[in-house]
């Protein structure tokens, strides 16, 4: 996955989170948690764009594969308010992978 594709994948996740945040029926604490994760992921996306990352690095490739898989998993549960805990967990994983990618710089 190229850096541009990574930024696009994170952007897609941010859009999904934005949609969920606008859905009525979420508890205040879940909304706050998801919003905080959204903010963190948005900051990471901006940081990634300005970095010089070796896209051929094996660790980078592993992390982007995991991030992409988590993003795909998120798409299957994002619209179901009964699975907000799962959404928060998956978004946390995605943010963790982005953190690890940033540490590779």
RALINMO-V322975 format. One record per residue. N is the residue number from 1. RES is the residue in one letter. NEAR is the number of other C-alpha atoms within 8 Angstrom. Layout:
n,res,near
N,RES,NEAR
N,RES,NEAR
This chain:
n,res,near
1,X,8
2,X,6
3,X,10
4,X,7
5,X,8
6,X,10
7,X,11
8,X,8
9,X,10
10,X,11
11,X,10
12,X,8
13,X,10
14,X,11
15,X,8
16,X,10
17,X,11
18,X,8
19,X,8
20,X,9
21,X,11
22,X,6
23,X,7
24,X,5
25,X,5
26,X,10
27,X,6
28,X,6
29,X,6
30,X,10
31,X,10
32,X,8
33,X,9
34,X,11
35,X,9
36,X,8
37,X,12
38,X,10
39,X,8
40,X,9
41,X,12
42,X,11
43,X,8
44,X,12
45,X,12
46,X,8
47,X,9
48,X,10
49,X,9
50,X,6
51,X,7
52,X,5
53,X,7
54,X,7
55,X,9
56,X,6
57,X,7
58,X,6
59,X,6
60,X,12
61,X,11
62,X,8
63,X,12
64,X,11
65,X,9
66,X,9
67,X,12
68,X,9
69,X,8
70,X,12
71,X,12
72,X,8
73,X,9
74,X,12
75,X,9
76,X,7
77,X,10
78,X,13
79,X,7
80,X,7
81,X,8
82,X,5
83,X,9
84,X,11
85,X,8
86,X,8
87,X,11
88,X,11
89,X,8
90,X,12
91,X,11
92,X,9
93,X,10
94,X,11
95,X,12
96,X,8
97,X,12
98,X,13
99,X,9
100,X,9
101,X,10
102,X,10
103,X,6
104,X,7
105,X,8
